[in-house]
Every structure is written in structure tokens, then in C-alpha cells.
Amino acid sequence: MLQKNPAVWEKLTVHWVPVGVIKPTSMAKAATVIAGGMSALRQDENQFDRTGESGGAAVSTNPKTIVEARENTAALIRLMSEQGTKVIATPTLWYPQGHWIKTGVPPSLAILLAALKHTPGSGDDRDLS
């Protein structure tokens, strides 16, 4: 959603943090995205196998990026725990200025932006619409 709407990038700072939580191969897939960036993510998504529910990019065996994926995943688990939830889901959207966390894919970009704009205590007066 965000990639298809470049105007949003002028209004939000978005950080993608690959984590491995869904399948046994998820950590290695997250490491692949860390190593290859958005092109690896696009390949994984474009070649997604719906039957096997698995992305199309090869899994990484790079120890450095696997460690980074594990650290990212541990940080997500800590964040969710601090928020009082034991449910770990992807995607997880975190808006730290408003102490706002949502899991899952928002129904639309407009709904996501409206939620961010109206988050109590955000202290952010930027127009996100």
C-alpha cells in the first residue's frame, strides 16, 4: 500500500524491520530481505506461492543477517510484551509518538493515515491525509 503511494513518503517516515515469526524458514527469509533490501522483498512477494504459503526469494545462510533478523524478531517480541500482548503478528505497525500499535494489514491506506492522524497524545500536527 505504501509503496504504491509515493506521496505518503513526504508525510511519514517508515522503517521496514524484517522479522521471522510465521514459519521455520521465516528467520532466513527475513535475513534475505535484510541482505537484499526492497528488491529481495519484491522478489519474495512477486513469486509468492499461495499453495505453500511461502515467498519466492531464496533463504539466506548469511550468519550476519540471520543474527540481525533474530535481533529484530526479539525486539518485536519485547515491544509486543511491553504493550501487554502475547500475540506476535506481521505486519505490526508501530507509531511511537502516539504509543500506537496495530497488527495486521490495514483495510486501506486512508484508514491507516486517519488512525495515525487521530491518535490521542501523538503531539503531531502534520496533515497525514
Secondary structure, DSSP 8 states (H G I E B T S, - for coil): --TT-GGGGGT----------SSTTHHHHHHHHHHHHHHHHHHHHHT-BTTTTB-SS-----HHHHHHHHHHHHHHHHHHHHTT-----SSEEEEGGGTEEEES--S-HHHHHHHHHT-TT--------
